[in-house]
Amino acid sequence: MTTPLPSSFRDPDAYVFRDNGRIRRRIAASGRPNFQMLMTSGLYDALTADGSLTPHELIEDTGEACVIEPLQIPFVSYPYEWSFSMLKDAALLTLHVQTMARQHGMTLKDATAFNVQFLDGKPIFIDTTSFAEYIPDTPWDAYRQFCQHFLAPLLLITYRDHRLLSLFRNYLDGIPLDLASSLLPWRTRWRPSIYLHLHLHAAMQKKHASDGEQETPVAHQRPTVKQAQAQAMLDNLKNLIKSLSWQPAGTEWGDYYDFTNYSEEGLSAKKDIVCRFLDDVKPSSLWDLGANNGLFTRLAAERAIPSVAFDIDPAAIEKNYLYLKENRLPCLLPLVCDLCNPSPGLGWANAERDSLAQRGPVDAVLALALIHHLAISNNLPLPKIAEFLASIAKDLLIEFVPKTDSKVKILLATRPDIFPEYDFEHFLAAFSQRFAILKQSPILNSDRIVVHLRRLA
């Protein structure tokens, strides 16, 4: 008997498990009718043909239960790690999938953002068992969930602050609509679509809760919603979400490479160092920590190395994602991540959503122009930094930025220098406890040094 993954135990019709490193899905007898309808209605063919749904292979069929192996996703990400446009594109994908489902006599029985992943710069729906037969003239049961998972956070980013997306960490079933309504400015009530789908929706939820009524009445009491009305609601949601935009301003890293202290020759030399590292190591997976807009991560992606570009600044991640979309660059996933407070294990028993470390380790890590922010801005001792990086990477390319560098001088301009051991000698001593030092490469026209390290056995 296979064992469900910790993230896959709530659906009685199916669960996901790992078999020799491959992700597979077991569909129980109770889920077979809907699965069969998905496959025979033309919906599966339509959604896989346009890249909206992960294709799969049938691995086993006992006549009752069956096992499928979907297209493998190199790195699983979560909505609280996405940029604005990533969440927006995931929302539009979900509405597209629901629209296609209704055209084939089916519906999405849930609309969680966790059913979407990103592959080669595009969102893709991954839950093959989210589809159910549509009962004519009934409302979309997943409407509230869609509004909580997509509409509420998109509106909060648009009208308030991108940092409110971190509320997803506390509310894994989406941001409560009453909370979102209270946080949004009053003027949003004058936009009819926002009022309808969020403010009025939140008020109705609150009313039913206080009345002791069920938000979704039992079957014989359910309201009648004609096909045309249902599609009009989906179109209205789609138009609303497409109208939303986010223009980041005043962020720390969004324009980093427009104001860097590298000379043109130095930046070119740094790229050459990274390219040599990638060609020597030939990693099968890579994380770029503090990737900014992905300038150096792209060197790995261009070599078809599945790469994740992490940065603390949502503006940098937004720019990276929009670049990927425009240039159709595969093998690269940009994500928002504060390394001093990375995504933890969340959900039931802290196991439904993996922590950042649990989604590693990887073959190689880039840590360029990062260590001074960890050591000086965040008071992290060099041995602690080395310990963490050794836990997630076999090969490490790290850039040491000394106190003589203008960027470090800026960090120390408003605080006392309490870092007597922040120098290259102590850096080498700390990291040599965890890594073998393979190569040191000074950056042209700079005091910075890039070091290639390999984790000790």
Number of C-alpha atoms within 10 A of each C-alpha: 3 11 12 16 14 18 17 15 14 9 11 12 18 24 22 23 19 14 12 5 7 11 16 22 25 22 22 17 16 13 21 18 13 19 22 10 18 23 12 12 15 15 22 22 15 16 19 15 12 8 15 20 24 22 19 17 11 12 13 12 12 8 8 11 16 19 21 19 21 20 15 15 15 17 16 16 22 20 26 22 25 24 26 26 18 22 24 21 19 25 27 18 20 26 19 17 23 23 18 19 24 19 16 19 17 22 22 24 18 21 26 21 23 18 16 27 23 23 20 18 23 21 22 24 23 20 19 20 21 21 21 19 18 19 11 13 15 15 18 20 14 16 16 21 20 22 24 26 25 24 26 26 31 26 24 20 21 17 17 15 14 20 13 16 21 16 14 19 20 12 13 20 17 23 25 21 26 19 11 20 23 11 14 18 12 9 9 16 16 9 10 13 18 21 16 13 20 25 22 18 18 21 14 14 19 15 13 13 12 9 9 9 11 10 13 12 10 9 8 6 8 12 13 11 14 13 15 10 13 17 16 12 16 18 15 15 22 17 13 17 20 13 8 16 15 18 9 18 8 8 12 13 20 20 15 13 13 8 8 12 15 17 13 12 12 17 18 13 18 23 16 14 19 21 16 12 21 18 11 9 14 15 20 13 22 27 27 23 24 25 29 30 28 26 13 18 28 23 17 27 21 14 15 15 20 22 28 26 27 26 24 22 24 27 26 27 31 24 20 26 27 17 15 21 14 9 10 12 18 20 22 29 29 33 27 25 22 15 14 10 9 14 22 15 17 16 17 10 9 13 14 16 23 20 15 18 15 12 13 16 18 18 17 25 25 25 20 23 18 16 21 22 16 15 16 19 13 11 12 15 16 21 17 13 16 19 15 12 23 22 14 21 22 20 25 25 23 22 23 23 24 19 21 12 13 14 17 16 13 11 16 16 10 8 10 8 13 10 13 7 11 19 15 15 9 14 18 17 13 18 22 17 14 20 23 16 16 10 12 15 14 17 22 17 14 16 14 22 18 21 21 20 24 20 20 13 7
